[in-house]
Amino acid sequence: MSIILVRHGETPLNVARVLQPPSTGLSERGMAQARAVARRLAERKPAAILSSDLPRAALTAQAIAQASGLPVESTELLHERNFGDLRGKPYDALGFDAITMEDAPPGGESMPVFHARVDRALELVTRLRAGLTGDLIVVTHGLVIRSLLNRRLRLPEGVPPPERIGNTSITVVTPTEPFVVSLLDCVAHLDAETGEDGRSLSGG
């Protein structure tokens, strides 16, 4: 039984490559992606769902919940990195890489503060999974998953972390340390109509 990390479905601002305000919801394709990943995950008969409560993640988690017949537990620890005053601004017009910046943007989180929060989220996930007899679905955001892959999870030898995390991609991880990844950033549940837009912003 595993921890299954799921990035939320596509949003209009992912496609527009804009750093997203908290209120951002899913696009029409994002909702279709959420239903597709929900059907795939329901086949595993998961035991519980934990999600970021930001709308784009919550809507994805709700689709999974409807397909699986489970409630959703939410936590702010799984939020995307807070980019403060940069939210709502086009990423490509900033003149610097906000996603990888170490310092805190005005009103936002520094990289070390963000990583520390992600570590607390992983502690919560591990505690919840320990009390279950099946998979724990964790619905979150691209940079949260990237933070875990870069620092806390063990990838197969010779496999680097992906450059981007796909919308509604699935990453399957063992439930205890060293948190070995057995499936990485998989979007096999998407088809030609719901397929992931590789140009969209993967995080933020």
Secondary structure, DSSP 8 states (H G I E B T S, - for coil): --EEEEE----HHHHHTB---TT----HHHHHHHHHHHHHHHTT--SEEEE--SHHHHHHHHHHHHHHT--EEE-GGG-----GGGTTSBGGGSSS-TTT-SS--TTS--HHHHHHHHHHHHHHHHHHHHT-SS-EEEEE-HHHHHHHHHHT-B--TT----SS--TT-EEEE-SSTT-BEEEEEE-TT--TTT---TTS----
